[in-house]
Amino acid sequence: MSQFNPAVLPAFFRPWSSASLIRLGQDYDGGYLIDERDVAASTALLSFGLNDDWSFERDFLRLRPVPLQAYDATLKPRYLFKRLWRSLKRLKPHEITGSVHSLIDYPRFFSGDRRHFRTYVGLDGTAGYVSFATVMRTLDQTLNGQSGIFVKIDIEGSEYRILDELIEHGGRFSALAIEFHDIDIHLAALERFISRFPLKLVHVHANNHALINGSRTPLVIECTFSASQPTGEPGTATLPHPLDMPNKRNRAEIAIRFE
């Protein structure tokens, strides 16, 4: 297996360079590169899509203890019990330890101003979902219209349903870390979003859990947008970044070039 698996993205994904990137979250899947200046400037953390991993949120709040509002309908004690039971049947000590930790840590972590809403983010009127506008109204009961909101999104394709709302509210964000899925069939929407979103794209990472298609396009990518001033010009960043890790640890990392 080679060290890097080559992939290609259109030039509009070319990120601005920033010397202030840090990695938050666990090793491999669940960690994101973000600008540390955006953390310092944040007044709240919105997080959509947790599964059983809130390591990013924990690392963020250690640096900047602000209110957290997290949305994920999947995450509930019953789900964590099922994860533990499956890991026990597989007799994998690492999985068992992680499942036990999540089950114990969940009620400890999500308390006080660290709130978990058991719903998905997408479209109002769809069972089990709320819109981004509803999320913002709920958050403003705490923030009273303040800016400096850090947003992290991994919602398995529903991100395309809220792109216009992200643009609308983007002037209030300190940063956006978002995972885009099936990008080969959404390139036009993504080009429009990047051109209209008020924050600058400062990092791109391909998720190696997903495939690369016949045109060498990685199907899932993680993007970081920052309200802070870039420290370099677009296209000068080397990808993968030295702090990047493959999402799947036993598979080659994906190296991106732009054309």
C-alpha positions in Angstrom: 0.0 0.0 0.0 1.4 3.4 -1.0 1.6 6.2 1.5 -0.8 8.5 -0.5 -3.7 7.8 -2.8 -3.8 10.6 -5.4 -7.0 12.6 -6.0 -8.1 15.7 -7.8 -10.4 18.6 -6.9 -11.6 21.6 -9.0 -9.6 24.8 -8.4 -12.4 26.5 -6.5 -11.6 24.1 -3.6 -8.1 25.5 -3.4 -7.8 26.7 0.2 -6.1 29.9 1.6 -3.0 29.2 3.6 -3.1 29.6 7.4 -0.2 29.1 9.8 -2.6 28.9 12.7 -4.2 25.5 12.1 -4.5 23.1 15.0 -6.1 19.7 15.3 -9.0 19.1 17.7 -10.7 15.7 18.3 -9.5 12.2 18.5 -6.9 10.7 16.2 -8.1 9.4 12.8 -11.8 9.8 12.3 -13.4 12.5 14.4 -10.6 15.1 14.3 -10.6 18.3 12.4 -8.1 21.0 11.5 -9.3 24.5 12.5 -7.8 27.9 13.0 -7.0 28.4 16.7 -7.8 32.1 16.4 -11.4 31.2 15.6 -11.6 29.2 18.8 -10.5 32.1 20.8 -13.0 34.4 19.1 -16.0 32.0 19.6 -19.0 32.7 21.8 -20.8 29.4 21.2 -20.3 26.0 19.6 -23.0 24.4 17.4 -22.4 20.7 16.5 -24.5 18.7 14.1 -23.8 14.9 13.9 -22.1 13.2 16.8 -22.7 9.5 16.7 -20.8 8.3 19.8 -17.9 10.7 19.5 -17.7 14.1 21.0 -13.9 14.3 21.3 -13.8 17.4 19.0 -16.4 19.2 21.2 -14.4 18.2 24.4 -11.1 19.5 23.0 -12.8 22.7 21.8 -14.4 23.5 25.2 -11.2 22.9 27.0 -9.7 25.7 25.0 -12.8 27.9 25.0 -15.5 27.0 27.5 -18.6 28.4 25.7 -22.2 27.1 25.5 -22.5 24.0 23.3 -25.7 23.0 21.5 -25.4 19.6 19.7 -27.9 18.0 17.4 -28.1 14.3 16.7 -31.2 12.1 16.9 -29.2 8.9 16.9 -27.3 9.6 20.1 -29.2 8.3 23.1 -28.4 5.9 26.0 -30.2 3.0 24.3 -28.0 3.5 21.2 -24.9 3.5 23.4 -26.0 0.3 25.1 -26.4 -1.3 21.8 -22.9 -0.3 20.7 -21.6 -1.8 23.9 -23.4 -5.0 23.4 -22.1 -5.4 19.8 -18.6 -4.7 21.0 -18.9 -7.4 23.7 -20.1 -9.9 21.2 -17.1 -9.2 19.0 -14.8 -9.5 22.0 -12.7 -6.5 20.9 -11.2 -4.9 24.0 -10.6 -1.5 22.3 -14.2 -1.2 21.2 -15.5 -2.4 24.6 -13.4 0.2 26.4 -14.6 3.0 24.1 -18.3 1.9 24.4 -18.1 1.8 28.2 -16.4 5.3 28.2 -19.1 6.8 26.0 -21.9 5.3 28.0 -20.5 6.7 31.3 -19.3 10.0 29.8 -22.5 11.0 28.0 -24.5 12.2 31.0 -21.4 13.9 32.5 -20.4 15.8 29.4 -23.9 16.9 28.3 -24.9 18.9 31.3 -25.4 22.5 32.2 -24.8 24.7 29.1 -23.6 21.7 27.1 -26.9 20.7 25.6 -27.8 17.7 23.3 -31.0 17.9 21.2 -32.2 14.5 20.0 -33.2 15.7 16.5 -31.5 16.0 13.2 -30.8 19.2 11.3 -32.4 19.5 7.8 -35.8 20.8 7.0 -38.6 21.9 9.3 -41.8 19.8 8.8 -39.8 16.6 8.3 -40.3 14.1 11.2 -37.2 14.2 13.5 -35.7 17.2 11.8 -35.4 21.0 12.5 -34.1 23.6 10.2 -31.0 25.7 10.7 -33.2 28.7 11.2 -34.8 26.9 14.2 -31.4 26.0 15.5 -30.4 29.7 15.4 -33.6 30.8 17.2 -32.9 28.3 19.9 -29.3 29.4 20.2 -30.3 33.1 20.4 -32.2 32.4 23.6 -28.7 32.1 25.0 -26.6 34.4 22.7 -29.1 37.2 22.2 -27.9 37.8 18.6 -24.2 37.7 19.4 -21.7 36.7 16.6 -18.7 34.4 17.0 -20.6 31.1 16.5 -18.3 28.1 15.7 -20.3 25.5 13.6 -19.3 21.9 13.1 -21.4 19.8 10.7 -21.3 16.1 9.7 -24.9 15.2 8.8 -24.4 12.6 6.0 -25.7 14.5 3.0 -28.3 16.7 4.7 -25.7 19.6 4.6 -26.9 20.4 1.1 -30.3 21.3 2.4 -29.0 24.0 4.7 -26.3 25.6 2.5 -28.4 28.7 1.8 -29.1 29.2 5.5 -25.4 28.8 6.2 -24.7 31.6 3.7 -27.5 33.7 5.3 -26.1 33.4 8.8 -22.4 33.1 7.9 -21.6 36.6 9.0 -22.2 35.6 12.6 -19.8 32.6 12.4 -16.3 32.5 13.7 -15.7 29.3 11.7 -17.3 26.4 9.9 -15.9 22.8 9.9 -18.1 20.7 7.6 -18.0 17.4 5.9 -19.4 17.3 2.3 -20.7 13.9 1.0 -21.0 12.6 -2.6 -19.3 15.8 -3.9 -19.1 14.5 -7.4 -22.8 15.0 -7.9 -22.9 18.3 -6.0 -19.9 20.2 -7.5 -22.1 23.1 -8.9 -23.8 23.6 -5.5 -20.4 23.6 -3.7 -18.8 26.1 -6.1 -21.8 28.4 -5.5 -21.6 27.9 -1.8 -17.8 28.6 -1.6 -18.1 31.7 -3.7 -21.0 33.2 -1.7 -20.1 32.1 1.9 -18.5 35.0 3.8 -15.7 33.0 5.4 -12.6 31.9 3.7 -11.8 28.2 3.0 -8.5 27.5 4.8 -8.3 23.7 4.8 -9.5 20.7 2.8 -9.1 17.0 3.7 -10.4 14.0 1.9 -12.0 11.3 4.0 -10.4 8.0 3.0 -13.4 6.0 4.4 -15.1 7.0 1.1 -14.2 6.1 -2.4 -12.4 8.0 -5.2 -14.4 7.9 -8.4 -13.1 7.3 -11.9 -12.2 10.9 -12.4 -10.1 10.8 -9.3 -12.6 12.9 -7.3 -12.7 12.0 -3.6 -16.4 11.5 -2.7 -16.2 12.8 0.8 -14.2 15.8 2.0 -13.8 17.8 5.2 -13.6 21.6 4.7 -12.7 24.3 7.2 -13.8 27.9 6.7 -12.4 30.7 8.9 -13.3 34.3 9.7 -9.7 35.1 10.6 -7.3 36.7 8.2 -5.4 34.1 6.2 -1.6 34.1 6.6 -0.9 33.1 3.0 -2.3 33.1 -0.5 -4.7 30.5 -2.0 -3.0 27.5 -3.3 0.2 27.7 -1.2 -1.0 25.0 1.3 0.4 21.5 1.1 -2.2 18.8 1.3 -2.5 16.7 3.3 -1.4 19.0 6.1 1.2 17.7 8.5 -1.5 17.6 11.2 -3.9 15.6 9.0 -4.6 11.9 9.7 -6.4 9.4 7.6 -10.0 8.8 8.8 -9.5 5.1 8.3 -6.1 4.3 10.0 -5.2 1.2 8.0 -5.9 2.8 4.5 -3.7 5.2 2.6 -4.2 8.9 3.2 -5.5 10.8 0.2 -3.3 13.5 -1.4 -5.1 16.3 -3.2 -4.1 18.3 -6.2 -6.2 21.0 -7.8 -7.0 21.6 -11.5 
